[in-house]
């Protein structure tokens, strides 16, 4: 009798929960113009990506109590967690391309150069990343078909992709709201407003404090001003809230696949370090988002979902090359090969919050026509002021026709060096013949760990201690000290470098920053934590998965290795080639 009664109580609670979510999220879905999706028998999946969080720093954050909800999921065995290898380059566009489409071919970094077209490619430019998406998706169905994607480089064939750079026809979130329905998102309760204001205030004051400290000691932070931290605080908090709400609404809508990327941790890690208290505070906020999403998943069960929490790469503590040598890598190379040559160094920090701010300003522009003429003028003036005072100098547009002699494309501790003496890739021997002193000078430079170049179908890696590795299709030959020993697993590193070196748009020289005895890697950008190359936690992201969906993380040696797993379990078809 007691069992019967308990079951009836549970059934009643389940029915009331369904009524609550149907009324609350059904009204929101109608106001936002997002119809429901008829659930089928397939399980859905949710991927929460924490950009830039290594397995090592995840464990550190959990141990220090910064991610209590994720820690509980792991302790209760609702999720299992392990490190995996994302491959080289350890950058978001390459890793997301591998996970979503199973193809990261010829994505040699966050930046690269196409010699035959004399065109610099930057992964944050929507037009360029869209072209990359078209190329890598041919014959490779995305894992997010019919689903949703938020704050991402690629869309994985999602039907709804918001704040995602590769979408060909970008959908404005705010503009899709009918009337003033946007405010339903923030006015569900007064506590939401207070929480938003508190989060923005805390983030803004912390940002101001860091800028003040940076005035008194070396820092990679931007020059002091009072507006930039406010804009970044507002955009980060709003993006976090909007995408979390979007995921919860997608669970109500029964979307079959959902991908949400939380990228504020990566930005803070670049500026302050991967284990800085401010970086761990970001993780505490992400943990709250995981809790909200998982509770929605557990309570509203019109479609059953599997939850995954993963990162695309980690961050290794770093010291900028320019701090050690008094000049950038490009300036150093030009100093070695002749004053008559010019250099184009395609660097500059990628700031997630700046792009979020730009996105929000674009959204605001789309909303202006809904307001009175006087308010429209005020909003337009404010938008122009922010563009001029905060985002000036950080635009996507730059002259792609500049014809410099030497092009440097850094991605953290990885740099591609191109010589415009020929529109084709140069072999290492050609570089040595053209610039006889350059390679030896680079290898003797403090902070450079190794240089790789092509030799026909082979790859040659030279180390700063005089060692050489020749990688062929069937065997490897080592002379002297193995040049890849400082970077960890030499077999894995050799496979990754060999593949990267033979991408059509890899550099004529591939330069790897050195890994010091303190574990810090030398970065070719102004970062004190970096990723993109080899060495340290940057290569070891994490993945947390439901134990009932068996996964062998020790076999994940490249981002592409995750693609067949999701295709097999959720798309109902074997991956191509199987």
N, C-alpha and C positions, 0 to 999 in steps of 0.2 A: 504493500500500500504506500509506504514512504517513497519507494522508487517511482511508482506511478505518479505520485503527487509532485516529486521533484522534477520529473520529466515534463509535466504539464506547466510547471512554473518556468522552466527553461524555454518551452515552446512559446509561452506568453511573452517572455522577455524578448525572444527572437522576433516575434510578430510586432511588438511595440518598437523595437529597434528598426525594423524595415519600414514601418510607417513613418518614423522620425526622419530617416534618411531620404525616403521617397518625397516627403514634403519639403525638407530643407534643400536637398540637392536637385530635386526635380524642378523646383521653382527657379533655382539658379541656372540650370541647364536651359530652361525655356527662355529666360531673360538673355542668356548669352548666345542663344541660337544654336546650341549644340544638342542635336537629337540623340536619343539613346541608341545603343547597338544591341540587336537581339543576341543574347548569349547563346553559344552553341556548347557542345560537350567538351571542347578543348579548354585546357587550363590556360589562363593568361599568365603573364609574368611582368614584374616591375623591376627595373634596374635603377638603383640609386647610385650615381657616380659621385664620389668625393674627389674632385680634381686635385692631383698632386700629392695625395697622402700615401706614403709608403707603408708597407706592412710593419716595419720597425717602429715608425712613429705612431701608427695606429695602436700597437701594443702599449707603447709608452703613454698615449692619451687614455686608453682604457685603464691601465694600471693606476694612473693619477686621478681617476674618477671623472674625467671630462666627458665620457660617453656612456652614461649609466644604462640607457635603454638598450643600446647595441650590446653592451656587456651582458645584460640580462638575457637577451636573445641567444647569445653564445653559451652562457652558463646553463640555460634550460634546454640546450641542444635543438632549439628551433632553427639555428643556423650553425654551420661549420665555417671555419675561416682558415686560410692558408695564404702564403705568398705565391706569386707566380711571376713569370718573366714576360715583360711587354715587348721586348725586342728593341732594335736600334733603327731609327732614332726613337728615343723615349720621349716623344712629344704627343700632345693630344690629337692633332689631325691624323697622324700615322696610326695611333692606337685605336681611335674611334673608327677609322676606315676599316681596320682589320676586324674589329668586333662586329660592326654593323653590316659590312659587305664581304668580309673574308678576303679583302684585297687592299693591301697598302703599297702596292708596287709604285715605284717612282714618286714616293713622298719622302724625300731625303732629309727633311727637317721641318722646322716651323717656317723657315725662309729658304729659298733656293733661287737659282738663276738659270734661265734657259738661253744658252749661248746662241743657238741658231736664230732665235728671235730677239736677242738682246733685251730680254724682259725679266725683271725681277718678280718673283712670286712670293706673296705674303699670305699666310693662311688665314689672317683675319679680314682680308678683303673679300666681301661677298661674291663679287663677280668671278674672282679667281678660284675660290673654293668651290663655287658652283661648277666651274669647268672641270675641276678635279673630281667632283662627285659624279658628273656624267661619265667620266672615263672609268672610274673604278667600279661603277655599278653595272656596267655592261655584262649581261649574262650572270649577274650575281644578285639574286633577290635580297632585299634588305630584311633584317630580322624584325623590323617594326611595322611591317605591312598591316594596314588597317588600324594602327595604333597612334600614339602620340609621342612627341619628343620635345623636350624643353632645354633651352640654354645650352646648345650643343654646336659643334662644328658641322656634323653631318646629321641627316634626318633618318637614315635607315629605312627609307620608303614609307615613313609614317604619313598617315592621312592628315594629321594636324601637327604642324611643327611651328612652335612659337619661340622667338628669340634664338633661332637656329640659322647659322650663316649660309648653309648650302641650299636653303629652300629657294626654288626658282621664282615662286610667286609668294612673297612674304605676306603673312597674315597678321594684321594688326590686332593685338589682343583688346586694347581699350576701345578701338573703333568698332569692334564687332558687338559691343554691348549696346542693347537697345535702350534709348533714352538715357537715364542716369543709372542704369543697372550696375555700372561699375562700382558704385558705392555700396551695393549689397555685399560685395566682397569684404569690405572693411567695416560695415555697419551691422554685421550679424550679431554683434554684441558690443557694448561700450568698452568691455575689457580688451577687445582686439585693438581699438583705437589707442587705448592707454599703453598697451604692449608695444605697438608700433612706434609710438612717440618715445617710449623708454629706450627701445633698441636703437632708434636713430640717434637719440641724444647721447647714449653711452658710446656708440660707435664714433660719433662726431667728436666728442671730447677726447676720446682715446687717440683719434687721428691727429687732432690739434696738438696733443701732448707729444706724440712721436715727432711731429714736424719741429716742435720747439727743441726737443732733445737733439735732433739732427743738425741744428744750427751750431751746436757746440762740439760735435765730433763727426768723423767721417761717416757718411751714410749714403745709401742709394735712393733715399726718399727725394721727392721733388722739392724745389724751393718752397719756403714757407708762404702760405696764403691761407685765408680763412674760408674761402668759398669751396675750394677743391675737396677738402675733407667732408664738408657738408653734402656736396653733390654725390660723392662716393658713398657716404653713409646712407643717404636716401635711396640711391639706386640699388645698393646691395640688399638692404632690408626689403624693399619692395619686390625685387626679383625673387628673393627667397620666399616671400609670402605668396606671390602670384603663382610660382611654379608648384609650390606645395598644395595650394588650393586647386590648381589645375589637375594635379595627379589625383587628388581625392575626388574631384568631379569626374575624372575619367574612370575611376573605379565604379562610381555610381552608373556611369554610362555603359559599363561593361566593355571598355576598349580592350582588345586582346593583348596589346603590348604597350608598355609605358616606359620611357627612358627620361630620367631627370638628372641633370648634371648640376651639382653645387660646386661652384668654382672659386668662392672667396678665399678658401684656405690656401689655394695655390698662390694667389696674389700676395697674401700676407706672408707666406713662407718665403717668397722671392725677396721681399723687402726686409724681413725681420729674422727669418730663420724658421726651419720646420718644427722646432720644439719651443718656440717663443710663447710666452703666456698668451699673447694676443692671437696667435695661430690656434692654440688650443681652445680659446674662447669661441672662435668660429666653429670649431668642431662640436662644442657643446650646443650651439644653435642648430647645427645640422642634425645632431642626435635628437633634438626635439622634433624636427621635421620627420625624421624616420619614425618616431613614436606616433605622430599624428597619422602618417600614411599607413603604418602597420595596423593601427587600431581601426581605421576605416576598412582596411582589407579584411580584418577578422570579423567585423560586425556587419558589414553589408556584403552578402555572399551570393549575389545573383550570378556572378562568375567567380570561380575559385582562382586565386592568384598565387604564384610562387614569388617570393621576395629575394632579390639579390642586392647586395651592397658591395661595390667594388671601386677601385681606383684605376686610373689609366696609366699612371706612373708614380714615382715618388719624387722626392727632392733631396739632394745631397748638399750638406753645408758647403759653401763655396767662398772663394775670394776672387774678385775680378782680376783679370790679366793686367788691366791698366794700372791697378794699385801696385802690382809687383814690378812692373816694368816702366811705368811713367808714360806709357803710350798704349794705344789700342793695337790689336793684332794687325789691322790693315796698315796703320802708320809704321809699324815695325817692319812689315814685309816691304813696303815701298822704300824704306830707309836702306834695306839690304840690296835691292835690285836696281836702284837708280832714281835720282831726283827728278828725272824727266818724265817719269811715269806718274799716272794719277790713279787714285784708289776710290772705290765706291763701297763704303762699309754699310751694309744693310742691317743695322742693328737698331737699338731702341727698344725699351722694355715694352712687352705686351701687357697692358693693364686691363684686366677684366672689367673693373668697375668703370673705367673710362668708356669702354664700349657699351656697358649697360646704360651709362648716363646718356650716351649718344642715342641709344635705342629709345630711351624714355622721352628724350626731346622729340624724336621722330613721331612717337606715339602722341605726344602732346600736340604736335602740329596737325595730326590727323583729327584730333578732337576739337580744334579751335573753332571750326565752323559751326559747332553745336551751341556756342555761347553768344552772348550779346556782342554787338560791334565794339563797345567800350572794353569789355573784358577780353575780346579777341586781340585788341591792340596791346593791352597790358601783357597778355601771355606771349604774344609775338615778340614784344620788346624784351621780355625776360629771357626768352629762348635765344634771341640773337646775342644778348649780353653774355649768357653762359657759353655759347659757342665761341665768342670772341675772347673772353677772359680765361676760360678754363680749358676748353678743348682745342684752342688754337695751337698749331704746331704738332697736333696728334691726329691729323686727318689721315684718311685712307689714301687720298689721292696724292700721287707724286709722279714725277717725270720718269716714265718707263723707257724713254728713248735715250737717256744719258749713256754715252758710249765711253766708259772708263776702261782703262787698261787692265786693272785688277779689280775683281769683285770679291768681297768677303761676305758670306752669308752665315752668321752665327746662330746657333740654337743652344744657348747655355754653354756647356763645356764641349760642344761639337761645333766645328766651323768648316764650311766648304769654301775653298779658294779656287777661283776661276780666272784664267788668263785669256784675254780677248784677242790673242794673236791668231786664233783659229776658231771657227764656229762649231767645231766638233770637240768632243772630250779629248784631252791630251793624256798620253801615257806618262808614267813617272819618269822614264828615261828622257822623254822630250822636255819635261820641265827642267830636269837637271842640265840638259844640254843648253837650253835657252837661258837659264839662270844658274850658273855653276855653283855659286856660293850659298844660294838660298836655303836648300834643304839642310845642309850642315849647320848653317847659322840658326835655323829654327830649332833643330834638335839640341843645340847648345843653350837655348834660351830658357831661363827659369820659368817654370809654369807649363811648358809643353811636354806632354807625356808620350805621344806617339804621332807619327804621320803615316797615312796610308795613301796608296796610289795604284793605278792599274798597270798591268804589264800583259797586254793582250787579254787572254781569258783568265789570267791569274791576278792575284792581288798581292802587293808587297807592303808589309808593315815595318816601319823603322822605329826603333825605340831610342830614347835619349841616352841610354847607357851603351849604345853601340850595337845592340842586337838587331837581328833581321828575321822576319817571318815571311815565307813565300807560301801563299795559299793557292792550291790548284783545285781542279775538280775532284781529284781522287786522293790527294795526299798533301801534307804540309811539310815544309823544310824549315828548320830553325838553325840559325847561326848566331853564336854568342848568347848573351842573356835574352830570354824570351821577352819580347817587347810588350806583351799583354799581361804579364804577371801582376803588375800593380792594379789591374782592372778587375781582378777576381778570377772567375772560371775562364781559363784561357780557351778551352774548346768552344764554349758558347760564344765568347767574344769573337773568335776567329770566324765562325759561321756568320755572325751578324755583320761584321765588317766586310767580309767578302761579298755578301749580298748587297749591302749598301753601296759599295764601291762601284758596282756594275749597274746601278740604276742609271738610266740615260741622262739624268740631270744631276748626278752627284758631282762634286767638285773635282777639278783636276788634282787637287790635293785635299785630303780629308785630315783635319787636325783635331786631335783629342787633347783636352786639358789634362794636366797631370793630377794624380791623386797623391796628396801629401801624407806624411806619417800621422798627422792628426785626423785623417779621414776626409779632409776638405778637398774638393776638386776645384781646379782653376776654371773659371767661366769667362767667356769672351763677351759677355754682356755685364752690365752693372747690376749684379745680383749677389746676394749673400747666401742664397740657396738656389740651386739650379738643377735642370734636367735637360735631357736631349742626347747625352752621350753615354759613356760607360763609367762605372765606378760608384760604389756606395749604394744607398737606398733608392736612388733614382730609377734603377733597373728592377726594383722589387715592389711592385704594387701589391695589393691584397685583393682577395675575392672571398666574400661570405655567401654561401649558397645553402639551399634547403637540403638536409642530408638525404631525404627521400629521392632526390634527383642526383644520382651518383656523378661525381666529378673527380677527375684525377689531376689536381693542380700541378703535380710534379711533371706532368707531360705538357704543360702550357709553357712553351719556350718562345712564343711569339703571339702578338695580339690576334693574328689570324686563326690561331688554334682554338679560340673561343667560339668562332662563328659556327663551325659544324655542330657544336653542342646545342646552341639555341635553335638552329635549323632542325636538328633531329628531334628535339623535345617539343618544340612549339609550332613549327611550321608544317609538321606532318609530312615531311618529305626528306629523303636523304640529301646531303649536300652534293653539289656538283662534283663529279669525279668518283662518287662512291657507287 
